């Protein structure tokens, strides 16, 4: 097997020595057999830069994932230890009161009630998902995405100047709802005003329906979360009354507290999930309705440029006494 001859550093200048050491980790290098040095091109190509950037992004995601997988068990143990910890006097911690359910067994030992705790954790998961989805919808349903004022003024200026091709090209490159409606409407110009009006109604209805469909999961979450909380409430009361029956009517208050605590905590988390979800649903729906109505009204103003004159004259003569 051929072994490469080591470079002779006595013949290499200090700056070249640095390049020799840096070249050990670089793949695209040329071996110079005359003086035994590794030469590295100081000007990377464009494709190499793209590959380096993509590799760095992949490495960054990999490192972030490894860090997340490392710290997730640590954070879980810390939170769990904090939840199970009790303060002086036997008072449960915040985690013990809100993040898991406990019940006392026949032997008087307090244990985790797993079914009630699973209901609580399910509601916690729904809460995180609901808040994340609400933030995503709040950033997606803004004026910039639906009816940007600057864009509407620019398109109106082009329509007033009868620059139809420029208006079509401008709306083709924009991704707002207003641009989509105007672009589809202008493409129907050869078919007449009525066809343009029908096309505008059809496209705007589809866009509004699509945005409402994206918001609807918040309404579903707001309706389902209290039902899950109510299910936990009923389950907790069943556990509480079961402890009364098991003790022959002389139940220990500690045994009753486990079921009642499950009932109250699941109700608490169910309401905590439902209130932001339903509130966000109402706010976003009203915002979308208002912005889409404004965009549709501006499109109707633009369509006045395409309205036949005979219709205008007939309407004017019809109102004249």
N, C-alpha and C positions, 0 to 999 in steps of 0.2 A: 504494500500500500504506500503510495507516494506521500511523503510528509513535507509540508511547506517549510521553507527555510525562514527562520525568524529574522525580522528586520534588524539591521545593524544600527543601533541608535547612536553610535559614535559618529556616523556620517550624516545624521539627520539634525536639522536645526530645531530649536525649542518649539516653534509653532508647528512644524511638521510632526514632532513627537506627539503633540496633542491630537493631531489628526489621525495619527497611527492608533492611539488608544481609543479615540472615538469611533474609528472604523471597525473595531472588533465586534460591535453590536449592529453595524449597518449591513444590510444584505446586498445592496447594489454598489459593489466596489470592484475595482480592477486591480489585478496583481501585476506589479511592475517587477519583472525578473532582473532588470539591470542593476538596480540599487536596492532591491529587496524591501520596498516600501509598499504600503497600501495607500492608494490614492482615492480620494472621495470627491465626487463632483459637488461643489458648493451650491449649485443651482438646481434644486429639485424640479422635476417636471410637474405639469399640472395634474396628470393622472396620479402621480405619486402623492401629491398633496391631498387629493381627494381620498385616496386609499388611507393615508395617514389619518385624515380627519374622521373617516368612517370607523377606522380601527380604534381611534381614541374614544369615539362615542360609544362603541360597543364595549370597550374596556371600562369606561365610566359606568355604563349600565350594569356590567357584571360586578364591578366593585360595590356599587350601591346595593345591588341585590344581595351580595354576600354580607355586607354590613347589616342590611335589614334582617336577613335570616339569623345573623349572630345576635343582634340586639333584641329581636322579638322574644326569644325565650327569657332573656334577662329581664326585659320589661315586664313580661308576664309573671315571672317569679316575684319581682318587686311589688307589682300591683296585688298579686295574690297574697303575699305576706302581709301587705298593708291592710288588705280587706279582712284577713283572718285575725289581725291583731285587735286586741281589746284594750281599752283604756282602763285606768284604775277605777275600781268600784264596779267592774263587770259591765260597763256601758260599752256597747258595740261601736266599732268605728263606722265611718261613713260608708266604706265598702261593704261592711257586714250588714248595713241597713238597706242599701240600695242595689247591690250588685249580685247578691245571691240569697237564696232562701234557706232557712234553717228550721229544724223541728226537733223536738225532744222525743226520744224513744221511750219504751216502757221501762228501761233501766235508768232513765233520767239523764242519759248522755245526749248532749246536743250534737246533731249530725246535720250535714248538708242535705237538703231536700232537692234531689237532682231534677225532678220534673219541673218543679216551680222555678228552679234556677235556669233551666234551659229556656223556659218561656221568657224570663228576664233577659237572657243573653240574646234571644231572637229579637226582642224589641230593641235592645241596644244596637244590634246589627242593622235593623231597619232604620233606626235613628241616624246612624252614620251614613247609610246609603241615601236616605232622604235628604239630609243636609247637603251632601255632595251633589246630588242630582239637582237640588234647588239652586245651588250656586252655579252649576253649569247652565241651567236654563236662564238664570238671571243675566249671565254674560252673553247668551245667544240671542235673547229677545230684547235688544236695545235699538235705539233709533238708527244707529249706524248700520245695523243689519237689515232693517225693515224700510225706513223712509229717511235717509240722510238728507238734511236740508240743503247742503251744498250741491249734492248731486241732482236733486230735484230742480234747483234753480238753473244749473248748467244745462240740463236737458230741455227745460222750458225755453231757455234762450236759443238753443239750436232749433227747436220747433218753430219759434216765432220768426227765425230767420229762414225758415223753410229748408233747412239743411237736413233733409231726411236721412241721407246715407251716413252723415256724421253722427246723427242721433242713434241710428241702428248700431253702428260700430261701437259707440260709447257704451250703450246698454248691453252689448254682447260681452264686453270685458268686465262688467261690474257684476257683483254677486248679491246685491240687495234685492229685496222683494219688489221694490218700486221699479228697478231696472228690468227684472224679469217680466213684470206686467207690461211695461212700456215696450220692451223688445217684442214680445208676442203680439201686442196690439199693432205695432207698426208693420209687422210682417203681413198683416191682413189688410193693409191699405189698398192694394189693388182690387180687393173684393167689395169695397165700399164701406160707408160709415156704419151701417147696421152690422156688418160682419165684424168690424173692429170692436164695436160695443159688445157683441156677444162673446167675442174672444176675450175681452177684458174681464167680463163677468166670470167666464169659465176659469181662467187662469187665477184670478184673485180668490175665487172660491176654493180652488185646490190648494193654494198657498196657505190660506187661513185654516183650512181643515187639517193640513199637515202640521202646522204649528200647534193647533189645539190637540192633535193626537200626541204630540211630544209632551205637552203639559199634563195630559190626562193621568199619567202614572202618579202624579202628586195627589190627585183626587182619590185614586184607588188606594194609595198608601194611607191617606188620611181617613178613609172609611174602614180599612181593614185593621189598622193598628188598634183602635179602641175595641174592636171585636176580639182581638187576641188578648188585650188586657182584660176584657170581660170574661173570656174563657179562663184566664188565670185567677180572676176573682171567684168565679164559681168553683174552680178546683180548690182554691184555698179554703173556701167555706166548707166544702165537702171534707177536707182534711180536718178542719177544726171540729166539725160535728162528729166525724168519725172518732176523734179522740175522746169526745164526751161519751159516746156509746161504748167505747172500749173500756173506759174507766167506771162504767156503771152509773153515770150521772154525776160523779165527783171528779171531774177532770182537773188536772193541775193547770193553773193559769199559764205556766210555761209551755205546756203542750198545746193549749189553745192559741198562744201567741204565734206559733210557727205558721199555722194555716191562715190566721188573720193577717199576719205579716206578708205572706205570699199574695193574698188577695189585694192588699193595699199597694204593694210595690208594683205588681203587674198593672194595676189600674194607673198608677203614677206614670210608668213608662209608656203605656199606651196613649195617654193624653199628651205626654211630652213629644211623642212622635207625630200625633195627629195634628196638634195645634200649628206647628210650623209648616207642615205639609199643606193643610187646607188654607192657611193664610197666604202662603206663597202661591198656591194655585189660583186663588182669587185675584191677587195682585198681578200676576203674570198674565192671566186671561184678560183682565181689563186693559193692561198695557198693550197686549197684542191687538185687541179689538180696536183700541184708539189709534194706534200707529197704522194698522192696516186700513182703517177707515180714512185716515189722512192721506195715505198713499193712493187709495182708490179715488179720492176726491181730486187729487192733483192730476191723476191720469184723465179723469173726466174733463178737467180744464184744458188739457192738451188736445183732447178729441174735438174740442170746439173748432180747431183749425181745419178739421176734416169734415165738418158738418155741411151737408149740401145747402146751397143758398136758397133753392126753391122751398125747402122746408122752413127756413128762417122767414122768407117772405110770406109764405102761407100762414105761418103762425102769427106774423105781425099783422097781416090783413084780417085774420080771424079775430083779433082782439080789438080792432078798430071799430068804433061804434058807427 
